[in-house]
Amino acid sequence: MTVLRMNEAVFQIDIDNRGEQEGWFASAFDKSDWLHVNIPGAWDFYGHAYWGYEGIGWYCLKLEADQTPSGRNYRLQFERVSGHAKVWINGELVGEHIGSFLPFEWDITSCLQATGTNQIVVRVDNVPRRNWLPGSMLIEWIQYGGILQPVSLVSNDRCLISNVAIDAAPVQEGAAVVCQVEVTNTGETLLEGKIRLGIEANNTVYTALTEIACPAGQKIVCSATIDMARARLWSPESPQLYHLQVEMLGHGEQIVDGKTERFGVRTIKVQGTQILLNGEPILIKGVNRYDDIAGYGPTVPEEDIRADLLKAKQAGVNCIRTHYPLDTLHLNIMDEIGLLLIDEIPLNWWLKPWEIDAEVDEIENNDIIDRAETELQAMIKHGRNHPCIIAWSMCNESGTNKPYGIQAMRRLMSKAKEMDPTRLVTFVAVGHTPGHQAFLDADVVSINLYYGSVIAPLVYHMDQLEEHAAAPTAKHLRETVSEYAGKPVIVTEFGAQSIAGVQGDLRYSEALQAAYIQSVWQAIRSVEGVQGGILWCWADYYHRSVYAGPWQAPFGAYGVVTVDRQDKVSLGALSKLFNEETDRGRA
């Protein structure tokens, strides 16, 4: 397998949506005056006028024919495009993809020219739609546009290993590593051969071998189990990773294709009101985090992502939650440094749970949940081999207290368990709205509580923290533990805003935010059956330009660090709280 990373393109904005009508996708269309850009990167940074642009933009990438010799299979892989992508190769429509966060690819072998220059044209549209995710036209986070993560041309033999899924569970001092290997035959003859798997650990090579027969133009999935006599468990304290080498052998046991996947050996389960990691209770000490950093948007250099996540871990954080699936780079780093992750479908503020009598358009919302299930399946396939992921979340703050929403959550959680029974499933509800009955089917009850910061009466001064924040939080949690007896509860969001540099005993000051976090965390820890909390949030973040939130500002100021990663007073408070407790409870 060879991988060619595509780093340059030309770009043209299409404010009036005339590109398709005028044939911008055609090879003969003159693109000489288009803007030269580097990819990946959000178009918001192409110039000040592009910031927050929601609309259509076009990219053209070039590939010389001598880079794609015949007799090979070529797949065009996009790690992340926001949001609706249509792709043409040499004027021929290859396909389209809807979704702003997960990878997708197409086999473009038949589209490539044998001589000259191949043109890859990508039309990107990041305008929200009512029947697309996140399921609401009210969206908090900025909708960065364009090609946000790498584009690659992957070349293989006509027969290739197209996917590897790994389930690694501890068995006594070792592990059983179950491998599902998908083989694709794009050739014209039957593929007969073998799949050889190997893991090197503790100066020992563990192997398995299975025979395969894949008809021309088809896919098959074969399964094999490797028994490791000894294996170290993956955990936040000791993030041990192993490498699985997968080889496809053809005639004469010649290697036709190969693939390497990393994995960790660990379990995540619930037992009563406890969450068990590798059989031991774990306390969730988390932060919510968007993946953008000032100056980069969501296309952040690896060293900056690693530094940011390490800084969170040094603050005592053991778990990250997001409102959308994270890219491969984030997952790899979290595997390596030992951070847990709750990965979430970008279904957010759907059916407006705070509007009790909100109308439900059955056709529109069937579309939304169908898309959510498609996203769920892609998210699980993308993240399956990453030990950092401990739970799949179906949504955030949506109408899961309404009959249609309850049905949707049960449908999605059932699909998640069917695809991946090794992880927990949940969804995140607005805490102050009752009736989220699908929690009876969830592994964990996840609620967001903002007493005193969003939910009145508000905390304006520190002497109001106990009455308006801590006491109602603890009371609500006691009622939740009682309502869903026998299930663990997590506060998946709590927090207050602060503006960096504002001091004193008043709302939006750094000092009051720090005191709020301390007060509410103590309330969370006071209730038996509550297995931790996840602060909103790690860093300040840019708002969508048309977001009409409770405080009109260009960014959400809930972070313990600023959007450019400068510390606030609250970071020290959070670090003290989290580092005073072990992952298993109080130190």
Buried (B, 14 or more C-beta within 10 A) or exposed (E): BEEBEBEEBBBBBBEEEEBBEEEBBBBEBEBEEBBEBEBBBBBBBBEEEBBBBBBBBBBBBBBEBEBBEEEBBBBBBBBBBBBBBBBBBBBEEBBEBBBBBBBBBBBBBEBBBEEEEBBBBBBBBBBBBEBBBBBBEBBBBBBBBBBBBBBBBBBBBBBBBBBBBBBBEBBEEBBBBBBBBBBBBBBEEEBEBBBBBBBEBEEEEBEBEBEBEBEEEEEBEBEBEBEBEEBBBBBBEEBBBBEBBBBBBBEEEEEBBBBEBBBBBBBBBBEEBBBBBBEEBBBBBBBBBBBBBBEBBBBBEEEEBBEBBEBBBEBBBBBBBBBBBBBBBBBBBBBBBBBBBBBBBBBBBBBBBEEEEEEEEEEEBEBBBEBBBBBBBBBBBBBBBBBBBBBBBBBBBBBBBBEBBBBBBBBBBEBBBEBBEBBBBBBBBBBBBEBBBBBEBBBBBBBBBBBBBBBEEBBBBBEBBBEBBBBBBBEBBBEBBEBBEEBBBBBBBBBBBBBBEBEEEEBBBBBBBBBBBBBBBBBBBEBEBBBBBBBBBBBBBBBBEEBEEEEEBBBBBBBBBBBEBBBBBBBBBBBEBBBEBBBEEEE
